[in-house]
Amino acid sequence: MMLPARDYHATRIATPGKLPKGLDRWAHDALGRLRGGGRTLQRYREQAEQIVARSLQQRLLSERRLREELQQMQAHFRRRQKGYEAQLPEALALLAESAERTLGMRPYPVQVLGALAIHHGCLAEMATGEGKTLTACFPAILAAWSGRPCHVVTANDYLASRDAGIMAPLYRFAGLSAGWVGGEMEPAERRSNYARGVVYTTSKELLADFLRDRLQPGLCSDAARRQLRRLLDPRAVQNDARVMRGLDTAIIDEADSVLIDEAVTPLIISATQENRALTETSLLAQRIADSLVPGEHYRSEERYHEIRLTEAGRARLGAAAEELPGLWRGEARREELVLTALSAREFYRRGKQYVVEEGKVVIVDEFTGRLMPQRTWRQGLHQAIEAREGLALSDPSETLARLSFQRFFRFFRHLGGMTGTAREAAGEFWHIYNLPVLAVPTHKPCIREILPSRVYADRQSKWRAIADEVLECHRAGRPVLVGTRSIAASEELAAMLSGQGVPCQLLNAVRHREEAQIIAGAGQRGAVTIATNMAGRGTDIHLGRGVAELGGLHVIVSERHEAGRIDRQLIGRCSRQGEPGSARSYISMDDELLRRFAPRPARRLLARALAENRPGAAALVEKTLALAQQAAQRLAFRQRETVLQTDDWLSDALSFARSEVEG
Ligand SMILES: Nc1ncnc2c1ncn2[C@@H]1O[C@H](COP(=O)(O)OP(=O)(O)OP(=O)(O)O)[C@@H](O)[C@H]1O
């Protein structure tokens, strides 16, 4: 019997506390280390082994009996009577047996350990390929049994629909229904999916729906009043345009991507309005920017993506403004407009940060490599890029609601998650989200071979060497996956390989329709797959027959990312669950990471050492690259912390302003 999902609208969402400072922060960090420490891990490990052993005993239960036991357990968790948590091991044992019967997968002890960690509000670091999808189901079921909304957050729509579909039989068996919400869905479909016990979706959909729901007219923020209104006027339920049931538990897959990489970008719900004056201004700014000479009129700082006008640049701009409309008379405003146009020219590249589709600029997500047709850059940047591309300018938009992902996820009462790469950011997870990181051991020892990196003076020689290595693997019958940082680079390599007669599959934001098919073929004998970060997370590449004997999948990292975690995710596509596999990174002296984050004199010295073939030069470049990656990560962390502090400050300032008005 399936119990109806509880109507949760009437309950308040948790209000996030402030970030601890000074001594409080020190004490808080110590607590984090304790909660994510070896003792906790040992305790969960022992419990997990007992649970798996217990589940093996339940093999003898008839299907009817197993369902009955699950129903009783669901009732315990729904009522939350005192001591119900003592039933946790038995509940997990029943679910483990159910997973075997419905999905043909009995969770390994390390998966049960991961499930326990997530249930207790930790972030389980589980290596890639260890079966996080199944692991997440157990805490999701335990949470959804309470009748409160449980959201499983995945990295993209494809994974949301895939995971909800694959795991549906287990949820049904446990008396729950599972749904998924994706970008293309209409409100009615969204509502019906959000009404399910467990909902798979992406952080963007979840936050956008949360904000849109909050914008609905007549929404009472007070829980008791809302309940009363619904009792007095049952029609209010039908007229309620909100799609979500509320927020309670979020289990976040690829938690580092969601809670760290994307955390700083605020999600903004906006309405576009025609503004001819702004359109003309953007075109004028573009024309002026085109007349400025780099080095003479402005200087650009690539590391911080910052542009500064020189005195000559200011003078030239002032002279140009004399013949322009009033808006250009204000010095600060005209500089802002031209700096935006210059940023568009200097830092934004087609095929990297964006593509042009049907006459529109479409943003490519830097971390996932996917297109984001709903997103636009703010403060005139989108229009500046359109102007540079010679496209019709879109109307600017007015902000209706905004919230950063960081702040949003701090609203949840229960937060848990998993990822293959959390260690580097353990401090940040605890500091910002109160999530201790627990490193779960692998089910089988990992036999991945990390081959020494290869270093080249320039990108042309690097790409030629990559093509040679791909050809070598292809001839030997080994499948290869090459990860690139941009769409343009993936296309370039594909053209190069095709020129050499090597058939290859290309997976990027522009060619994504056959994603599932490409991934299904990527582990077959002789397959060559070139992919942007799209293949970096969640893709499960199965080895074809005889491929393991040849050495398994070989991964080539063609250019390192600012966050080391992203490289580790890509490398994690090979050698899953104890299979063989290997990975190699390629570096060139003009890689963006080195250009932006390694000091220029060091780069010059290294380039000379490389050109002269000095022993140890390649190792030095690799060390410099590691330092550059650390510098990039530190900068990104500081930016995220600032965003959260600004968010807190804004919310304080706004609530103060409101209470003043009300008072
Ligand atoms: N207990 C199990 N028994 C048998 N097969 C399993 C089990 N758990 C997971 N698998 C299989 O292992 C493979 C990897 O699982 P999954 O994609 O969930 O890994 P992952 O940890 O999410 O990887 P990634 O970090 O790359 O996203 C899948 O093919 C899945 O069916």
The ligand as a MOL file (V3000), in Angstrom:
LIG
                    3D

  0  0  0     0  0            999 V3000
M  V30 BEGIN CTAB
M  V30 COUNTS 31 33 0 0 0
M  V30 BEGIN ATOM
M  V30 1 N 25.6800 -3.2240 -5.2070 0
M  V30 2 C 25.9060 -3.2930 -6.5080 0
M  V30 3 N 25.9510 -4.4720 -7.1360 0
M  V30 4 C 26.1940 -4.5520 -8.4680 0
M  V30 5 N 26.4060 -3.4850 -9.2740 0
M  V30 6 C 26.3740 -2.2770 -8.7030 0
M  V30 7 C 26.1150 -2.1060 -7.2990 0
M  V30 8 N 26.1320 -0.7890 -7.0310 0
M  V30 9 C 26.3750 -0.1540 -8.1920 0
M  V30 10 N 26.5220 -1.0370 -9.2040 0
M  V30 11 C 26.8220 -0.7140 -10.6140 0
M  V30 12 O 28.0280 0.0540 -10.6180 0
M  V30 13 C 27.9990 1.0050 -11.6840 0
M  V30 14 C 28.3770 2.3820 -11.1820 0
M  V30 15 O 27.3100 2.9220 -10.4120 0
M  V30 16 P 27.0260 4.4970 -10.3410 0
M  V30 17 O 26.9040 5.0720 -11.6910 0
M  V30 18 O 25.9470 4.6870 -9.3680 0
M  V30 19 O 28.4090 4.9570 -9.7430 0
M  V30 20 P 28.7890 6.3770 -9.2020 0
M  V30 21 O 29.4800 6.1700 -7.9120 0
M  V30 22 O 27.5990 7.2570 -9.2170 0
M  V30 23 O 29.8240 6.8780 -10.2780 0
M  V30 24 P 30.1620 8.4190 -10.6780 0
M  V30 25 O 30.9460 8.9930 -9.5730 0
M  V30 26 O 30.9560 8.2590 -11.8920 0
M  V30 27 O 28.8740 9.1090 -10.9100 0
M  V30 28 C 26.5940 0.9430 -12.2830 0
M  V30 29 O 26.6520 0.2170 -13.4710 0
M  V30 30 C 25.7850 0.2040 -11.2460 0
M  V30 31 O 24.7490 -0.5430 -11.8320 0
M  V30 END ATOM
M  V30 BEGIN BOND
M  V30 1 1 1 2
M  V30 2 1 2 3
M  V30 3 2 2 7
M  V30 4 2 3 4
M  V30 5 1 4 5
M  V30 6 2 5 6
M  V30 7 1 6 7
M  V30 8 1 6 10
M  V30 9 1 7 8
M  V30 10 2 8 9
M  V30 11 1 9 10
M  V30 12 1 10 11
M  V30 13 1 11 12
M  V30 14 1 11 30
M  V30 15 1 12 13
M  V30 16 1 13 14
M  V30 17 1 13 28
M  V30 18 1 14 15
M  V30 19 1 15 16
M  V30 20 2 16 17
M  V30 21 1 16 18
M  V30 22 1 16 19
M  V30 23 1 19 20
M  V30 24 2 20 21
M  V30 25 1 20 22
M  V30 26 1 20 23
M  V30 27 1 23 24
M  V30 28 2 24 25
M  V30 29 1 24 26
M  V30 30 1 24 27
M  V30 31 1 28 29
M  V30 32 1 28 30
M  V30 33 1 30 31
M  V30 END BOND
M  V30 END CTAB
M  END
